[in-house]
Amino acid sequence: MTDPKSSPELKVSREALHLVHHHPGRLRVRADLFRVDPGSESMTAVERVQRGVERFAGVTRCEHNARTGSLLIEYQPGVAQAEDILAYIADTAGLDRYSPDRETGPRDPGLIAIDAVREMNEIAHELTGQRMDLRTMVPAGMIGMAAYAFAQQKGERMPRWENLLYWGYQLFATFHRPEIEGGAPTQGAPRSFRP
């Protein structure tokens, strides 16, 4: 086995902190290191990061999602600085710091779309008080459009109501297959939105 210290061209890099999104007052970061089960030894790193972030002046909330490996931080812009929070998380967790200038090459558009849908799913789950996610909202919207099209449609402006009803049911059945087939629904965080 080669010792990484003896070979200058062989470098062992740490995982980098990934900034999922940032709007003033709200940021979400993700790292595989944060995908841990509550109570595990790895959870202590997450707890250490959370406790430290919550001590920042202006931070109002720091929530960990073990399923996605993300931390959601809400803060008061002008009181807390996003760059300071990001640097603290990376340093405390032993991750490479996030750098918006880092050249990572072109990203696959499919992966960008998947990340965007996952983020929208998490936001929908938060906004509904953990009662619904996109697996329920999208089919329900299509079924609602089917009812509207059935009652109001005069001509061919919208897809036919029976098509909307069929696709709404198919999406619902696909997204909820484990529950339909007899599995217990997952409590807590939403499932990943997988078309």
Secondary structure, 3 states (H helix, E strand, C coil): CCCCCCCCCCCCCCCECEEEEEECCEEEEECHHHCCCCCCCCHHHHHHHHHHHHCCCCEEEEEEECCCCEEEEEECECCECHHHHHHHHHHHHCCECCCCCCCCCCCCHHHHHHHHHHHHHHHHHHHCCCCCCHHHHHHHHHHHHHHHHHHHCCCCCCCCHHHHHHHHHHHHHHHCHHHHCCCCCCCCCCCCCCC
